Amino acid sequence: MAKVSIIVPVYNMEKYLEKSLPSFLNQTEEDIEIILVDDGSKDESYNICKLFADKDDRIKIIRKENAGVSEARNTGIDNASADFIMFADPDDWMELNCCELMLNEQKRTNADMVLADVVVCKNDAKLSWHIFSEEFTTSDPMFMKQYQKTCIGYSYNPKPGVKWRTPGLGSPWNKLFRRSIIEENNLRFDPYVKGIYDDNLFTLHYLMYTKTLSYIQKPVYNYLLLTGSITRSYKANSLDISERIYKRINDFIDETGDRPFFEDAFYIYVIRRFLRLLDVYFCAENNPKSKNERYKEMRDVMNSEPYRTAFKTVKLNMLLTNHKYVAILARVGSPRLIDFCVGISRKH
């Protein structure tokens, strides 16, 4: 039985696979299995995966009808056989010693979760911040709870490496998970949120069962950050997805029974999500609605919950600068001014 199952959801990723797949196959830890879940790709993704699988029997390909990234990852979990599970996206790549470093740390500490740093690849630049200020192993339940709070609201990191920079903190791809914890507690990625924030929700719930966590201050994973107009294109279902995410976060908070502890972090997430709505919904250049229609809808949303309470009560000193400005503008209640400022920011 392999030591690690690497689960990779694949959907129309033909132009990335010839870079990503070798980074999984050429790991210095060879005792791995790679589960490629083809989620109904329409391009050459499956054929490329098959070319690699024909040369290496550690690859298992599963084809299924398209149902989204959450269901693809869940299919991978259902077919995993190793004691530990890692996740990767098909447009990213692992450092070649990723699995070895993570397994060695797990063996040394017997941790239920091991996490490490991420390199963010943006255009031609590579950016890396330490998630935490130092390497550590902890079994402190309060730390796990604070970590969960940070997965919801970025500014509550109990050991920040860089203030309010948390690449990889809630994401699944820089972590080693114990499969027995996933199976015994029926942990899965939630398709209800349509592939947005499902990774953080998975980590939030996994941390409920994590007795020991270990962090190594080394980059193990390269995350390709797509930028430009494609990431700001109009997404008609954005408001619905936001409501779904808020529901699931509130469900989690209710499950913990400690709303006062998590509520401030939730309002930070609402502000963060509102900025995303500006990009892909209200102020998206290809939004088919007139400006007056957009402004009315934006005003209605700002006056609804949880936005109204978030704008009113969020702690401004806990927000990133651009989030703070939007929160202040939202308190003024002027969609036209917000739209103007978004336009200015895009020019710089």
RAZI-V738131 format. One line per field, one symbol per residue. ss: DSSP state (H for helix, E for strand, L for the rest). A space follows every 10 residues. Layout:
ss=???
//
This chain:
ss=LLLEEEEEEE LLLLLLHHHH HHHHHLLLLL LEEEEEEEEL LLLLHHHHHH HHHHHLLLEE EEEELLLLHH HHHHHHHHLL LLLEEEEEEL LLEELLLHHH HHHHHHHHHL LLEEEEEEEE EELLEEEELL LELLLEEELL HHHHHHHHHH HHLHHHLLLE LLLLLLLLLL LLLLEEEEHH HHHHLLLLLL HHHLLLLHHH HHHHHHHLLL LLEEEEEEEE EEEEELLLHH HHLLLLLHHH HHHHHHHHHH HHHHHHLLHH HHHHHHHHHH HHHHHHHHHH HHLLLLLLLL HHHHHHHHHH HHLLLLHHHH HHHLLHHHLL HHHHHHHHHH HHLLHHHHHH HHHHHHLL
//
